[in-house]
Amino acid sequence: MVDPKDQPLRIRREQRRGKFVTVITGFAPRSANSNELPELLKQLKSKLATGGTLDDDGPTIELQGDHRDRLVEHFKKLGYPAKASGG
Protein backbone atom coordinates (compact mmCIF):
# COMPACT_ATOMS: atom_id res chain seq x y z
CA MET A 1 0.00 0.00 0.00
CA VAL A 2 1.32 3.43 -0.97
CA ASP A 3 1.06 6.26 1.54
CA PRO A 4 -1.37 9.01 0.39
CA LYS A 5 1.15 11.79 1.13
CA ASP A 6 3.47 10.24 -1.47
CA GLN A 7 0.87 10.57 -4.24
CA PRO A 8 0.52 14.20 -5.40
CA LEU A 9 -2.86 14.24 -7.12
CA ARG A 10 -3.89 16.63 -9.89
CA ILE A 11 -7.59 17.13 -10.40
CA ARG A 12 -8.71 18.75 -13.63
CA ARG A 13 -11.91 19.11 -15.59
CA GLU A 14 -12.23 18.52 -19.29
CA GLN A 15 -15.06 19.27 -21.63
CA ARG A 16 -16.03 16.37 -23.87
CA ARG A 17 -18.91 16.66 -26.30
CA GLY A 18 -20.23 19.66 -24.40
CA LYS A 19 -20.21 17.95 -20.98
CA PHE A 20 -17.68 18.15 -18.17
CA VAL A 21 -15.54 15.24 -16.98
CA THR A 22 -13.41 15.43 -13.83
CA VAL A 23 -10.07 13.62 -14.22
CA ILE A 24 -7.91 12.65 -11.23
CA THR A 25 -4.27 11.77 -11.98
CA GLY A 26 -1.16 11.19 -9.89
CA PHE A 27 -1.93 7.90 -8.22
CA ALA A 28 1.04 5.61 -7.75
CA PRO A 29 1.02 2.73 -10.26
CA ARG A 30 1.22 0.28 -7.38
CA SER A 31 -2.15 1.44 -6.02
CA ALA A 32 -3.73 0.65 -9.40
CA ASN A 33 -2.61 -2.97 -9.15
CA SER A 34 -4.23 -3.43 -5.75
CA ASN A 35 -7.87 -2.96 -4.84
CA GLU A 36 -7.38 0.62 -3.67
CA LEU A 37 -8.49 2.49 -6.78
CA PRO A 38 -11.61 0.43 -7.59
CA GLU A 39 -12.76 0.84 -4.00
CA LEU A 40 -11.97 4.57 -4.05
CA LEU A 41 -13.87 4.97 -7.33
CA LYS A 42 -16.88 3.22 -5.82
CA GLN A 43 -16.82 5.55 -2.81
CA LEU A 44 -16.50 8.68 -4.97
CA LYS A 45 -19.33 7.64 -7.28
CA SER A 46 -21.57 7.08 -4.29
CA LYS A 47 -20.55 10.32 -2.55
CA LEU A 48 -21.00 12.46 -5.67
CA ALA A 49 -23.97 10.53 -7.10
CA THR A 50 -22.36 10.28 -10.52
CA GLY A 51 -20.87 7.78 -12.94
CA GLY A 52 -17.20 7.15 -13.40
CA THR A 53 -14.49 4.81 -14.60
CA LEU A 54 -10.87 3.81 -14.11
CA ASP A 55 -8.50 4.55 -16.97
CA ASP A 56 -5.30 2.49 -17.02
CA ASP A 57 -3.34 5.29 -18.70
CA GLY A 58 -1.65 6.69 -15.67
CA PRO A 59 -3.68 5.30 -13.70
CA THR A 60 -6.51 7.83 -13.58
CA ILE A 61 -10.07 8.12 -12.31
CA GLU A 62 -12.65 9.82 -14.52
CA LEU A 63 -15.95 11.07 -13.09
CA GLN A 64 -18.90 12.51 -14.97
CA GLY A 65 -19.56 16.17 -14.21
CA ASP A 66 -17.57 19.06 -12.74
CA HIS A 67 -16.55 18.01 -9.21
CA ARG A 68 -13.05 19.48 -9.17
CA ASP A 69 -13.33 21.78 -6.15
CA ARG A 70 -15.20 19.26 -4.01
CA LEU A 71 -12.67 16.55 -4.83
CA VAL A 72 -9.66 18.72 -3.97
CA GLU A 73 -11.10 19.29 -0.48
CA HIS A 74 -12.07 15.62 -0.12
CA PHE A 75 -8.60 14.32 -1.01
CA LYS A 76 -6.89 16.86 1.25
CA LYS A 77 -8.96 15.51 4.15
CA LEU A 78 -7.78 12.01 3.23
CA GLY A 79 -4.13 13.14 3.41
CA TYR A 80 -3.33 13.47 -0.30
CA PRO A 81 -1.46 16.60 -1.50
CA ALA A 82 -4.17 17.41 -4.07
CA LYS A 83 -4.25 20.44 -6.35
CA ALA A 84 -6.67 21.66 -8.96
CA SER A 85 -5.19 22.00 -12.43
CA GLY A 86 -6.36 23.01 -15.85
CA GLY A 87 -9.26 25.25 -16.77
C-alpha positions as CSV (number, residue, x, y, z in Angstrom):
1,M,0.0,0.0,0.0
2,V,1.3,3.4,-1.0
3,D,1.1,6.3,1.5
4,P,-1.4,9.0,0.4
5,K,1.1,11.8,1.1
6,D,3.5,10.2,-1.5
7,Q,0.9,10.6,-4.2
8,P,0.5,14.2,-5.4
9,L,-2.9,14.2,-7.1
10,R,-3.9,16.6,-9.9
11,I,-7.6,17.1,-10.4
12,R,-8.7,18.8,-13.6
13,R,-11.9,19.1,-15.6
14,E,-12.2,18.5,-19.3
15,Q,-15.1,19.3,-21.6
16,R,-16.0,16.4,-23.9
17,R,-18.9,16.7,-26.3
18,G,-20.2,19.7,-24.4
19,K,-20.2,17.9,-21.0
20,F,-17.7,18.1,-18.2
21,V,-15.5,15.2,-17.0
22,T,-13.4,15.4,-13.8
23,V,-10.1,13.6,-14.2
24,I,-7.9,12.6,-11.2
25,T,-4.3,11.8,-12.0
26,G,-1.2,11.2,-9.9
27,F,-1.9,7.9,-8.2
28,A,1.0,5.6,-7.7
29,P,1.0,2.7,-10.3
30,R,1.2,0.3,-7.4
31,S,-2.1,1.4,-6.0
32,A,-3.7,0.6,-9.4
33,N,-2.6,-3.0,-9.2
34,S,-4.2,-3.4,-5.8
35,N,-7.9,-3.0,-4.8
36,E,-7.4,0.6,-3.7
37,L,-8.5,2.5,-6.8
38,P,-11.6,0.4,-7.6
39,E,-12.8,0.8,-4.0
40,L,-12.0,4.6,-4.0
41,L,-13.9,5.0,-7.3
42,K,-16.9,3.2,-5.8
43,Q,-16.8,5.5,-2.8
44,L,-16.5,8.7,-5.0
45,K,-19.3,7.6,-7.3
46,S,-21.6,7.1,-4.3
47,K,-20.6,10.3,-2.5
48,L,-21.0,12.5,-5.7
49,A,-24.0,10.5,-7.1
50,T,-22.4,10.3,-10.5
51,G,-20.9,7.8,-12.9
52,G,-17.2,7.2,-13.4
53,T,-14.5,4.8,-14.6
54,L,-10.9,3.8,-14.1
55,D,-8.5,4.5,-17.0
56,D,-5.3,2.5,-17.0
57,D,-3.3,5.3,-18.7
58,G,-1.7,6.7,-15.7
59,P,-3.7,5.3,-13.7
60,T,-6.5,7.8,-13.6
61,I,-10.1,8.1,-12.3
62,E,-12.7,9.8,-14.5
63,L,-16.0,11.1,-13.1
64,Q,-18.9,12.5,-15.0
65,G,-19.6,16.2,-14.2
66,D,-17.6,19.1,-12.7
67,H,-16.6,18.0,-9.2
68,R,-13.1,19.5,-9.2
69,D,-13.3,21.8,-6.1
70,R,-15.2,19.3,-4.0
71,L,-12.7,16.6,-4.8
72,V,-9.7,18.7,-4.0
73,E,-11.1,19.3,-0.5
74,H,-12.1,15.6,-0.1
75,F,-8.6,14.3,-1.0
76,K,-6.9,16.9,1.2
77,K,-9.0,15.5,4.1
78,L,-7.8,12.0,3.2
79,G,-4.1,13.1,3.4
80,Y,-3.3,13.5,-0.3
81,P,-1.5,16.6,-1.5
82,A,-4.2,17.4,-4.1
83,K,-4.3,20.4,-6.3
84,A,-6.7,21.7,-9.0
85,S,-5.2,22.0,-12.4
86,G,-6.4,23.0,-15.9
87,G,-9.3,25.3,-16.8
